[in-house]
């Protein structure tokens, strides 16, 4: 961002140089393959996004879901990573929706912890993480928490990270019953939004030497969302007639 857009904001290492863009998508899933694997409906994905607070973003994603048929849907699922603000939006904007933590985000938490506890290249760490992956796939979150509690590092910093992950899995336990979600034919990965972050934001706004104002970045994000949502022509036609 340009300097004045981050003034007074703290970054990871000193003053902030960036702002966080929030992105959400809405899609439908109405079928599974012959093997029972869920399939996102083709060309059903639409996006919304902006640099704004969670309180501002909540109504934005709700409006898009409503436009897409939220109130006619037989079932609503909120799928995201474990960030508390995401589940706050889900509770407020989509009460009653089934909440699912992205499986691959949960696995990443375990992989990163294994590296911290055992070292980045130790085979023990990889074996430990692999065992936890199996428990995760089976929805055995309590077994994972038990394995975390059995870790006894000598370093206080490592113990704090373990405690942090225990809290993460305890808080999200009911969002990680992946065996049950799969039995219901539901998607458990949020790859579609990960791809959207790269395509909508990364490829267009994070090129070398670029500096943005919030207004300028949000304008580009909005246009990119329209394009990838298949609404580009409709948007300009509406603009032409003053809608």
RONU-111719 format. One record per residue: residue in one letter; chain; x, y, z negated of N, C-alpha, C, O, CB in turn. Coordinates in steps of 0.02 Angstrom, whole numbers, plus 50000, padded with zeros to 5 digits. Atoms other than C-alpha are relative to their C-alpha. Glycine has a CB too. Example, Ala and Ser with C-alpha at 12.3 -4.5 7.8 and 13.67 -1.06 7.14 Angstrom:
residues 2
res;chain;n_u;n_v;n_w;ca_u;ca_v;ca_w;c_u;c_v;c_w;o_u;o_v;o_w;cb_u;cb_v;cb_w
A;A;50045;49941;50000;50615;49775;49610;50045;50060;50000;50097;50059;49967;49950;50001;49938;
S;A;49958;49941;50003;50684;49947;49643;49961;50055;49963;49986;50110;49955;50020;50023;50071;
//
This chain:
residues 243
res;chain;n_u;n_v;n_w;ca_u;ca_v;ca_w;c_u;c_v;c_w;o_u;o_v;o_w;cb_u;cb_v;cb_w
X;A;50042;49941;50000;50000;50000;50000;50044;50062;50000;50102;50059;49982;49953;50000;49939;
X;A;49965;49937;50007;50051;50181;50013;50007;50013;49925;49967;49989;49885;49962;50059;50035;
X;A;49981;49994;50070;50128;50239;49849;49943;50024;49956;49933;49999;49900;50058;50047;49994;
X;A;50051;49971;50044;49981;50342;49784;49942;49953;49987;49902;49965;49941;49975;50065;50030;
X;A;50054;50048;50011;49862;50193;49800;50016;49951;49943;49972;49914;49920;49985;49963;50064;
X;A;49981;50046;50055;49959;50097;49667;50026;50038;49940;50052;50008;49893;50053;49951;50025;
X;A;49975;49959;50054;50003;50241;49553;49969;49980;49933;49908;49976;49927;49987;50074;50014;
X;A;50023;50019;50066;49991;50190;49371;49982;49927;49992;49959;49906;49939;49941;50041;49983;
X;A;50016;50071;50003;49967;50006;49412;50064;49960;49989;50116;49973;50020;49965;49977;50065;
X;A;49942;50041;50015;50086;49876;49342;50002;49940;50047;49951;49909;50061;49998;49976;49927;
X;A;49990;50058;49959;50158;49742;49454;50034;49944;49960;50042;49951;49900;50042;50017;50062;
X;A;49967;50056;50034;50244;49577;49414;50069;50021;49974;50091;49998;49921;50006;49940;50047;
X;A;49933;49977;50019;50412;49664;49407;50002;50076;50010;50027;50100;50061;50056;49964;50040;
X;A;50000;49927;49994;50389;49849;49374;49936;50026;50031;49885;49991;50031;50059;50023;50040;
X;A;50060;49970;49970;50267;49966;49462;49974;49959;50059;50012;49931;50097;50016;50071;50023;
X;A;50031;50038;49947;50144;49884;49580;50013;50032;50068;50016;50093;50074;49925;49992;49988;
X;A;49994;49976;49931;50170;49899;49768;49943;49974;50044;49937;49993;50102;50068;49978;50029;
X;A;50054;50031;49962;50018;49800;49821;49934;50006;49963;49933;50024;49904;50015;49926;50015;
X;A;50066;50006;50031;49831;49786;49787;49970;49933;50021;49985;49907;50075;49953;50060;50021;
X;A;50030;50064;49986;49730;49626;49779;49937;50007;50043;49892;50045;50027;49984;49963;49936;
X;A;50061;50003;49958;49605;49592;49918;49961;49938;49981;49989;49884;49976;50018;49999;50076;
X;A;50043;50057;50016;49459;49481;49871;49963;49978;50063;49940;50020;50102;49949;50018;49944;
X;A;50032;50028;49940;49386;49366;50003;49955;49943;49980;49973;49901;49938;50053;49977;50052;
X;A;50046;50055;50013;49236;49252;50000;49970;49975;50065;49969;50011;50115;49944;50022;49953;
X;A;50032;50025;49939;49151;49140;50126;49938;49960;49982;49932;49934;49926;50049;49956;50040;
X;A;50061;50038;50007;48982;49059;50147;49996;49951;50058;50006;49971;50115;49936;50047;49998;
X;A;50009;50049;49946;48956;48898;50244;49949;49948;49978;49931;49944;49920;50068;49966;50019;
X;A;50048;50053;50015;48834;48755;50255;50032;49932;50012;50077;49925;50054;49936;50007;50042;
X;A;49978;50069;49992;48865;48569;50237;49939;49956;49994;49910;49950;49940;50056;49980;49948;
X;A;50063;50037;49999;48722;48457;50287;50010;49926;50018;49961;49889;50023;49953;50031;50049;
X;A;49990;50070;49980;48804;48291;50333;50067;49974;49974;50110;50012;49953;49996;49992;50076;
X;A;49937;50034;50016;48940;48166;50294;50016;49953;50058;49972;49937;50098;49995;49961;49932;
X;A;49981;50047;49948;49038;48050;50408;49975;49929;49983;49946;49918;49930;50077;50000;50009;
X;A;50020;50070;50013;49006;47863;50423;50035;49972;49938;50009;49927;49906;50016;49956;50061;
X;A;49963;50022;50060;49137;47841;50286;49979;50038;49937;50007;50028;49884;50074;50008;50012;
X;A;50024;49963;50057;49043;47960;50174;50039;50064;49984;50029;50093;49931;50001;49957;49941;
X;A;49960;49939;50011;49164;48106;50192;49959;50061;50021;49931;50062;50075;50066;49997;50039;
X;A;50039;49941;49985;49081;48277;50185;50030;50040;50059;50091;50042;50067;49994;50045;49939;
X;A;49978;49962;49942;49090;48385;50342;49966;50069;49999;49905;50073;49996;49985;49962;50066;
X;A;50027;49932;49996;49069;48573;50348;49967;50009;50068;49995;49990;50119;50055;50054;49989;
X;A;50036;49991;49937;48940;48620;50480;50040;50046;50046;50065;50098;50025;49930;50029;49988;
X;A;49960;49962;49951;49025;48684;50638;49972;50070;50010;49912;50080;50015;50002;49963;50066;
X;A;50018;49929;49989;49025;48873;50661;49951;50027;49948;49911;50072;49963;49971;50008;50070;
X;A;50046;49977;50052;48932;48896;50497;50032;50048;49950;49999;50071;49904;49971;49941;49963;
X;A;49964;49961;50050;49064;48997;50405;49998;50075;50015;50011;50096;50071;50072;49976;49996;
X;A;49996;49927;49994;49049;49183;50375;50038;50028;49940;50039;49997;49887;49929;50032;50004;
X;A;49955;49973;50050;49164;49296;50274;49980;50071;49980;49950;50108;50018;50071;50001;50027;
X;A;50003;49931;50024;49158;49453;50168;50062;50011;49959;50089;49965;49929;49934;50014;49958;
X;A;49940;49987;50040;49303;49540;50085;50012;50075;49993;49985;50115;50031;50060;49968;50031;
X;A;49982;49930;50012;49374;49702;50017;50050;50003;49942;50057;49957;49903;49937;50043;49984;
X;A;49960;49984;50059;49499;49777;49897;49953;50036;49952;49936;50094;49962;50064;50045;50018;
X;A;50048;49973;50048;49383;49804;49750;50000;49957;49937;50032;49905;49935;49929;50004;50030;
X;A;50004;50038;50063;49343;49745;49574;49955;49940;50007;49916;49934;50055;49975;50046;49943;
X;A;50044;50058;50000;49259;49581;49533;49927;50021;49993;49883;49991;50024;50019;49952;49943;
X;A;50068;49975;50009;49106;49680;49478;49970;50026;50065;49910;50020;50077;49998;50055;49947;
X;A;50023;49976;49935;49095;49758;49650;49994;49944;50050;49949;49944;50093;50048;50053;50027;
X;A;50000;50054;49951;49134;49599;49744;49941;49952;49990;49917;49923;50038;50065;49961;49995;
X;A;50055;50046;50014;48998;49496;49658;49938;50014;50043;49915;49968;50077;49981;50004;49928;
X;A;50058;49985;49957;48850;49586;49743;50015;49992;50074;49970;49976;50113;49976;50071;49986;
X;A;49982;50006;49929;48945;49582;49908;49992;49926;50023;49960;49913;50074;50073;50024;50012;
X;A;50005;50071;49979;48961;49391;49913;49928;49975;49992;49906;49931;50029;50048;49957;49960;
X;A;50070;50020;50009;48783;49373;49847;49958;50023;50060;49916;49985;50085;49971;50030;49935;
X;A;50038;49974;49943;48715;49482;49987;50012;49958;50063;49966;49945;50101;50018;50074;50014;
X;A;49985;50041;49942;48805;49378;50117;49966;49931;49994;49939;49905;50043;50076;49991;50008;
X;A;50034;50064;50010;48738;49217;50042;49925;50006;50011;49894;49962;50040;50014;49973;49930;
X;A;50072;49989;49990;48562;49289;50039;49985;50007;50075;49934;49981;50098;49977;50062;49962;
X;A;50010;49992;49928;48580;49339;50222;50003;49933;50035;49969;49922;50085;50053;50047;50029;
X;A;49990;50065;49969;48635;49162;50262;49948;49948;49979;49951;49891;50003;50068;49975;49984;
X;A;50052;50047;50019;48485;49080;50178;50006;49971;49931;49982;49916;49918;49999;49945;50047;
X;A;49991;50023;50068;48531;49066;49995;49935;49975;49968;49935;49922;49936;50028;50056;49958;
X;A;50063;50016;50035;48350;49062;49937;49960;49945;50034;49909;49924;50009;49958;50062;49994;
X;A;50031;50057;49967;48303;48927;50062;50042;49937;49992;50021;49882;50012;49988;50015;50074;
X;A;49954;50058;50006;48450;48813;50020;49974;49949;49950;49948;49968;49897;50070;50023;49980;
X;A;50020;50053;50046;48411;48645;49940;50048;49995;49942;50029;49976;49887;49996;49933;50037;
X;A;49949;50003;50053;48572;48656;49841;50052;50053;50013;50070;50067;50070;50032;49929;49997;
X;A;49948;49948;49996;48700;48790;49804;50061;49977;49961;50054;49955;49903;49974;50069;49975;
X;A;49937;50019;50032;48882;48753;49764;50048;50059;50002;50056;50091;50055;50032;49938;50035;
X;A;49947;49949;50003;49014;48878;49707;50067;49964;49994;50079;49929;49945;49989;50050;49939;
X;A;49936;50035;49996;49187;48815;49755;50056;50051;50000;50058;50095;50043;50003;49955;50063;
X;A;49945;49952;50003;49344;48909;49704;50056;49974;49956;50053;49917;49932;49975;50067;49973;
X;A;49947;50021;50046;49504;48903;49603;49978;50013;49928;49920;50030;49916;50067;50037;50016;
X;A;50020;49996;50070;49507;48912;49414;49999;50069;49970;49994;50076;49909;50044;49959;49960;
X;A;49998;49932;50027;49512;49102;49398;49935;50017;49965;49881;50009;49993;50014;50050;50058;
X;A;50061;49985;50038;49390;49159;49263;49953;50048;50036;49892;50041;50031;50018;50028;49933;
X;A;50043;49951;49968;49327;49306;49367;49956;49969;50053;49900;49992;50066;50041;50056;50030;
X;A;50041;50034;49949;49267;49187;49503;49940;49968;49968;49884;49972;49995;50042;49948;50037;
X;A;50056;50033;50032;49161;49089;49382;49953;50050;49967;49894;50036;49957;50025;49950;49948;
X;A;50044;49947;50024;49097;49250;49307;49951;50022;50054;49892;50032;50041;50041;50059;49975;
X;A;50043;49983;49943;49030;49296;49479;49950;49944;50013;49891;49958;50026;50043;50014;50063;
X;A;50044;50057;49987;48959;49121;49501;49942;49999;49950;49884;49988;49969;50038;49934;49997;
X;A;50052;50000;50052;48864;49132;49336;49950;50056;50011;49890;50047;50002;50031;50005;49931;
X;A;50043;49941;49995;48797;49306;49370;49961;50001;50066;49901;50016;50066;50041;50062;49995;
X;A;50031;49993;49935;48760;49298;49556;49967;49936;50026;49921;49940;50067;50052;50023;50050;
X;A;50028;50064;49976;48721;49113;49581;49984;49955;49941;50011;49900;49936;50050;49965;50048;
X;A;50018;50041;50058;48643;49049;49419;49971;49934;50021;49929;49930;50066;49950;50038;49954;
X;A;50025;50067;49983;48613;48863;49425;50041;49965;50053;50030;49906;50065;49930;50004;50022;
X;A;49959;50031;49949;48741;48833;49562;50049;49950;49969;50073;49961;49913;50039;50053;50040;
X;A;49950;50047;50022;48853;48681;49543;50069;50031;50012;50084;50054;50067;49994;49931;50038;
X;A;49934;49969;49995;49030;48743;49508;50053;49946;50007;50055;49898;49968;50013;50044;49938;
X;A;49947;50048;49987;49181;48650;49578;50066;50038;50006;50072;50085;50046;49986;49959;50064;
X;A;49932;49974;49993;49365;48693;49553;50033;49965;50059;50031;49903;50064;50041;49991;49935;
X;A;49964;50028;49944;49466;48667;49711;50049;49946;49976;50092;49961;49934;50037;50055;50039;
X;A;49959;50056;50022;49549;48496;49690;50075;50014;50009;50115;49997;49966;49982;49938;50039;
X;A;49930;49990;49985;49712;48552;49769;50032;50054;49956;50092;50052;49943;50010;50018;50074;
X;A;49976;49951;50049;49727;48702;49653;50014;49965;49934;50064;49979;49901;49948;50056;49990;
X;A;49990;50037;50062;49707;48584;49505;50063;49957;50004;50101;49953;49956;49939;49957;49985;
X;A;49939;50040;49990;49841;48469;49576;50062;50044;49996;50114;50024;49968;49997;49964;50067;
X;A;49942;49955;50001;49956;48618;49598;50019;50019;49928;50078;50025;49912;49984;50064;50040;
X;A;49986;49986;50070;49939;48659;49413;50041;49943;49969;50089;49956;49932;49934;50009;49961;
X;A;49964;50058;50027;49998;48483;49371;50070;49994;50029;50118;49979;49993;49960;49936;50013;
X;A;49934;50005;49967;50140;48484;49498;50048;50052;49972;50106;50037;49958;49993;50009;50076;
X;A;49957;49947;50027;50207;48650;49435;50021;49986;49928;50078;49999;49909;49964;50068;50004;
X;A;49983;50016;50070;50198;48594;49254;50052;49944;49997;50098;49947;49956;49937;49980;49961;
X;A;49952;50055;49999;50291;48433;49295;50071;50026;50014;50119;50002;49984;49980;49948;50053;
X;A;49935;49971;49984;50433;48537;49369;50028;50038;49939;50088;50036;49926;49995;50047;50060;
X;A;49978;49962;50059;50439;48647;49214;50024;49953;49944;50074;49966;49912;49943;50045;49974;
X;A;49985;50046;50055;50440;48500;49093;50060;49955;50016;50105;49947;49975;49939;49958;49983;
X;A;49950;50050;49983;50550;48376;49187;50057;50026;50044;50108;49992;50053;49967;49942;50033;
X;A;49951;49975;49951;50647;48486;49309;49974;49991;50070;49933;49946;50082;50067;49964;49991;
X;A;50030;49999;49933;50613;48519;49493;50014;49938;50042;49978;49925;50090;50025;50059;50037;
X;A;49982;50056;49956;50697;48362;49563;50000;49933;49963;50020;49882;49992;50068;50012;50031;
X;A;49998;50062;50039;50678;48231;49425;49943;49953;50022;49886;49975;50029;49994;50015;49925;
X;A;50050;50049;49980;50587;48072;49477;49947;49990;49946;49890;49974;49962;50034;49934;50017;
X;A;50048;50008;50054;50505;48063;49305;49942;50050;50007;49884;50033;49994;50034;50010;49933;
X;A;50051;49950;49992;50413;48224;49341;49952;49982;50056;49891;49992;50050;50031;50067;50014;
X;A;50043;50020;49944;50348;48161;49508;49955;49942;49981;49897;49940;50001;50043;49982;50061;
X;A;50040;50057;50023;50290;47999;49429;49945;50023;49952;49888;49999;49956;50044;49948;49966;
X;A;50049;49973;50048;50204;48094;49289;49944;50035;50037;49885;50024;50023;50033;50048;49950;
X;A;50050;49963;49962;50115;48209;49412;49956;49952;50041;49895;49962;50045;50034;50051;50047;
X;A;50039;50048;49959;50062;48062;49524;49948;49964;49957;49891;49953;49980;50047;49949;50033;
X;A;50048;50033;50045;49981;47975;49376;49942;50047;49983;49885;50025;49978;50035;49977;49936;
X;A;50052;49951;50016;49886;48135;49334;49954;50011;50060;49894;50022;50052;50031;50066;49977;
X;A;50041;49992;49940;49828;48152;49515;49946;49946;50003;49888;49960;50020;50044;49998;50064;
X;A;50048;50055;49998;49745;47981;49504;49944;50012;49950;49886;50001;49965;50035;49934;49986;
X;A;50050;49985;50051;49657;48031;49343;49955;50057;50023;49895;50056;50011;50033;50018;49934;
X;A;50039;49944;49975;49602;48193;49424;49950;49977;50053;49892;49997;50052;50046;50054;50030;
X;A;50045;50026;49948;49530;48102;49575;49941;49962;49970;49887;49961;49999;50039;49955;50048;
X;A;50053;50039;50034;49430;47994;49455;49959;50041;49951;49915;50015;49917;50031;49941;49964;
X;A;50037;49955;50044;49367;48145;49359;50015;49990;49926;49976;50011;49884;49927;49991;50011;
X;A;49982;50014;50069;49456;48089;49201;50041;50058;49970;50100;50051;49957;50040;49933;49995;
X;A;49966;49940;50024;49498;48262;49138;50024;49991;49928;50077;50017;49910;49953;50061;50005;
X;A;49980;50011;50069;49504;48207;48957;50066;49960;49997;50106;49972;49952;49945;49963;49962;
X;A;49938;50038;49998;49642;48083;49002;50059;50045;50017;50114;50037;49991;49995;49942;50051;
X;A;49948;49952;49983;49741;48223;49081;50018;50043;49940;50077;50055;49926;49978;50045;50059;
X;A;49988;49959;50060;49721;48331;48926;50039;49960;49948;50084;49987;49915;49933;50026;49970;
X;A;49963;50042;50046;49780;48185;48821;50073;49993;50020;50117;49995;49977;49968;49932;49996;
X;A;49932;50005;49975;49934;48165;48931;50038;50065;49988;50098;50065;49972;50001;49983;50074;
X;A;49969;49935;50014;49970;48350;48912;50019;50007;49926;50072;50032;49909;49953;50058;50021;
X;A;49987;49995;50072;49958;48339;48723;50058;49955;49979;50092;49969;49930;49937;49980;49960;
X;A;49945;50046;50018;50082;48195;48721;50068;50027;50020;50120;50000;49998;49989;49932;50033;
X;A;49936;49969;49982;50216;48304;48800;50028;50037;49940;49993;50076;49909;49992;50048;50061;
X;A;49969;49970;50059;50337;48359;48665;50067;50034;50019;50120;50008;50002;50012;49947;49945;
X;A;49938;49966;49980;50462;48483;48738;50034;50033;49940;50002;50049;49890;49985;50052;50054;
X;A;49963;49966;50053;50597;48562;48631;49998;50076;50009;50007;50113;49961;50073;49976;50000;
X;A;50001;49928;49983;50581;48731;48717;49931;50029;49985;49881;50003;50010;50020;50011;50074;
X;A;50064;49968;50017;50445;48845;48646;49965;50028;50061;49904;50027;50065;50012;50056;49949;
X;A;50030;49972;49940;50419;48926;48816;49965;49945;50040;49911;49957;50068;50053;50034;50043;
X;A;50031;50056;49965;50383;48757;48894;49936;49979;49964;49886;49963;49996;50049;49940;50005;
X;A;50060;50018;50038;50261;48717;48753;49944;50049;50012;49885;50029;50015;50017;49996;49926;
X;A;50051;49950;49986;50170;48880;48785;49967;49987;50068;49907;49997;50076;50030;50071;49998;
X;A;50027;50015;49934;50150;48831;48968;49955;49938;49997;49903;49935;50029;50056;49989;50051;
X;A;50042;50060;50009;50083;48660;48916;49934;50020;49968;49881;49998;49991;50036;49948;49957;
X;A;50062;49977;50033;49958;48744;48799;49955;50037;50048;49894;50031;50045;50018;50045;49939;
X;A;50038;49962;49950;49906;48858;48941;49963;49952;50047;49905;49964;50064;50047;50045;50041;
X;A;50032;50048;49954;49870;48708;49053;49947;49958;49964;49897;49939;49994;50053;49954;50031;
X;A;50052;50034;50039;49776;48618;48914;49936;50042;50000;49881;50016;50010;50024;49986;49928;
X;A;50058;49954;50000;49662;48770;48903;49968;50001;50069;49906;50000;50074;50022;50071;49980;
X;A;50027;49999;49932;49643;48773;49093;49957;49939;50014;49902;49945;50040;50058;50003;50051;
X;A;50038;50061;49986;49586;48592;49103;49941;49992;49953;49888;49966;49973;50046;49939;49994;
X;A;50058;50002;50046;49476;48604;48948;49944;50045;50025;49886;50026;50026;50022;50021;49929;
X;A;50049;49950;49978;49389;48759;49016;49964;49977;50063;49904;49989;50071;50033;50067;50013;
X;A;50028;50018;49935;49361;48683;49188;49981;49927;50006;49969;49903;50061;50049;50017;50054;
X;A;50010;50073;49997;49328;48502;49141;49938;49981;50041;49942;49936;50083;49992;49973;49929;
X;A;50061;50019;49965;49148;48497;49205;50001;50020;50074;49960;49999;50113;49940;50030;49966;
X;A;49993;49980;49930;49204;48579;49366;50049;49954;50037;50064;49965;50096;50025;50073;50005;
X;A;49949;50044;49972;49328;48437;49396;49978;49927;50001;50020;49882;50000;50065;50007;49962;
X;A;50025;50069;49997;49217;48282;49401;50000;49978;50073;49947;49967;50103;49929;49994;49967;
X;A;49995;50010;49927;49282;48243;49575;49971;49934;50023;49946;49929;50079;50072;50005;50020;
X;A;50030;50063;49980;49226;48063;49576;49926;50007;50010;49898;49980;50058;50015;49946;49948;
X;A;50072;49989;49994;49047;48118;49547;49984;50045;50059;49935;50033;50095;49972;50030;49934;
X;A;50012;49955;49944;49058;48260;49672;50005;49963;50066;49965;49974;50112;50050;50059;49999;
X;A;49991;50039;49938;49121;48140;49805;49941;49952;50010;49918;49942;50066;50066;49961;49999;
X;A;50058;50045;49994;48981;48017;49766;49939;50037;50027;49896;50008;50060;49984;49968;49932;
X;A;50056;49960;49977;48861;48159;49801;50012;50028;50071;49970;50064;50098;49988;50057;49952;
X;A;49986;49978;49932;48945;48192;49969;50019;50073;50005;50004;50105;50055;49942;49987;50044;
X;A;49984;49929;50001;49013;48363;49921;50075;50011;50014;50117;49970;49997;49982;50030;49932;
X;A;49931;49979;49990;49171;48452;49975;50031;50019;49933;49998;50049;49891;50004;50059;50050;
X;A;49965;49983;50062;49301;48472;49837;50063;50042;50013;50100;50057;49967;50019;49937;49961;
X;A;49942;49959;49984;49432;48575;49929;49979;50066;50032;49930;50068;50070;50047;49963;50047;
X;A;50018;49933;49974;49430;48761;49972;50047;50022;50056;50065;50080;50060;50001;50051;49944;
X;A;49955;49983;49946;49542;48752;50124;49974;50054;50047;50013;50092;50076;50016;49939;50040;
X;A;50029;49950;49955;49421;48859;50224;50014;50071;49977;50027;50114;50019;49924;49989;50005;
X;A;49986;49933;50024;49448;49010;50112;50075;50014;50000;50096;50071;50010;49971;50011;49929;
X;A;49927;49991;49996;49636;48981;50104;50020;50020;50071;50061;50065;50080;50037;49934;49979;
X;A;49986;49982;49930;49640;48986;50294;49975;50070;50015;50008;50107;50052;49967;49950;50047;
X;A;50027;49933;49989;49531;49141;50292;50045;50054;49972;50054;50106;50003;49932;50006;49969;
X;A;49954;49951;50030;49652;49231;50176;50059;50014;50047;50080;50071;50054;50025;49976;49933;
X;A;49943;49991;49954;49793;49201;50300;49978;50035;50064;50012;50081;50087;50031;49932;50016;
X;A;50022;49974;49936;49693;49240;50456;49972;50071;49996;49988;50114;50038;49948;49955;50030;
X;A;50033;49935;50006;49592;49389;50396;50046;50053;49970;50050;50109;49994;49937;49994;49958;
X;A;49959;49951;50035;49714;49472;50277;50073;49994;50019;50104;50043;50041;49992;49991;49925;
X;A;49928;50008;49992;49888;49399;50296;50026;50018;50069;50072;50059;50076;50019;49930;49986;
X;A;49975;49990;49932;49909;49398;50485;49990;50072;50025;50026;50094;50070;49967;49953;50047;
X;A;50016;49934;49973;49836;49572;50508;50024;50057;49956;50041;50110;49982;49925;50006;50010;
X;A;49984;49944;50045;49878;49676;50354;50067;49994;49965;50088;50040;49930;49946;50007;49949;
X;A;49938;50010;50038;50042;49603;50288;50061;49993;50045;50109;49958;50029;49993;49939;49956;
X;A;49942;50001;49955;50158;49629;50435;50055;50046;49975;50043;50093;49936;49979;50019;50071;
X;A;49941;49962;50022;50332;49701;50411;49991;50075;50011;49973;50097;50066;50062;49975;50036;
X;A;50001;49927;49995;50334;49887;50375;49931;50031;49992;49926;50093;49990;50027;50020;50064;
X;A;50067;49973;50006;50146;49906;50356;49988;50029;49930;50008;49999;49880;49947;49947;50016;
X;A;50022;49971;50063;50079;50021;50220;49929;50025;50010;49914;50059;50060;50048;50058;49976;
X;A;50071;49987;49991;49893;50043;50191;49971;50044;49945;49995;50043;49888;49962;49935;50004;
X;A;50045;49971;50051;49768;50153;50103;49946;49948;49988;49935;49904;50029;49970;50070;50023;
X;A;50055;50047;50014;49624;50060;50021;49946;50007;50053;49919;49958;50077;49971;50013;49929;
X;A;50053;49989;49950;49502;50140;50142;50018;49968;50067;49977;49935;50099;49987;50075;50010;
X;A;49979;50028;49936;49603;50090;50295;50002;49924;49999;49980;49892;50046;50069;50027;50019;
X;A;49997;50073;50005;49635;49913;50234;49931;49970;49998;49918;49919;50030;50040;49979;49937;
X;A;50068;50027;50005;49453;49887;50190;49963;50003;50067;49923;49960;50082;49960;50038;49947;
X;A;50031;49995;49934;49400;49946;50362;50022;49942;50045;49982;49912;50080;50017;50067;50034;
X;A;49974;50054;49960;49513;49818;50445;49974;49933;49974;49957;49889;50013;50077;50001;50000;
X;A;50026;50063;50028;49460;49680;50325;49927;49989;50021;49908;49934;50039;50005;50001;49922;
X;A;50071;50006;49981;49277;49716;50364;49994;49979;50074;49953;49937;50090;49964;50067;49989;
X;A;50003;50017;49928;49308;49708;50552;50024;49929;50012;49995;49893;50053;50043;50049;50041;
X;A;49975;50068;49994;49409;49548;50535;49948;49949;49977;49939;49897;50008;50066;49991;49960;
X;A;50053;50044;50025;49270;49470;50433;49944;49993;50051;49918;49938;50063;49972;50026;49933;
X;A;50052;50002;49949;49143;49517;50565;50020;49957;50059;49981;49917;50084;49984;50071;50024;
X;A;49975;50038;49942;49250;49444;50703;49999;49925;49986;49973;49886;50026;50071;50023;50019;
X;A;49996;50071;50015;49282;49278;50617;49933;49970;49979;49925;49909;49977;50050;49988;49945;
X;A;50067;50023;50017;49100;49268;50563;49955;49995;50061;49896;49975;50056;49968;50046;49949;
X;A;50039;50004;49939;49042;49276;50744;49948;50055;50007;49898;50047;50041;49966;49935;50004;
X;A;50049;49946;50000;48954;49443;50718;50027;50064;50033;49998;50118;50025;49979;50016;49929;
X;A;49968;49942;49970;49068;49558;50818;49953;50037;50048;49943;50097;50041;50063;49979;50036;
X;A;50043;49969;49950;48950;49591;50964;49937;50029;49967;49915;50083;49984;49980;49949;50054;
X;A;50060;49977;50034;48799;49606;50850;50013;50065;49963;49971;50111;49964;49974;49947;49950;
X;A;49983;49940;50037;48887;49736;50743;50002;50061;50046;49973;50112;50030;50068;49992;49965;
X;A;49993;49943;49955;48929;49848;50891;49935;50017;50036;49921;50075;50051;50054;49987;50051;
X;A;50066;49986;49971;48758;49828;50968;49956;50039;49951;49921;50085;49971;49966;49934;50020;
X;A;50037;49964;50050;48680;49884;50805;50024;50071;49992;49985;50118;49983;50004;49964;49933;
X;A;49971;49932;50005;48800;50032;50797;49976;50043;50059;49963;50102;50051;50077;49996;50000;
X;A;50019;49963;49940;48750;50081;50974;49930;50027;49995;49914;50079;50023;50006;49956;50062;
X;A;50069;49977;50006;48567;50094;50928;49986;50034;49934;49929;50048;49917;49952;49941;50009;
X;A;50006;49962;50061;48601;50179;50763;49976;49963;49940;49952;49994;49893;49955;50055;50012;
X;A;50022;50039;50058;48560;50036;50645;50055;49996;49947;50045;49965;49894;49979;49930;50021;
//
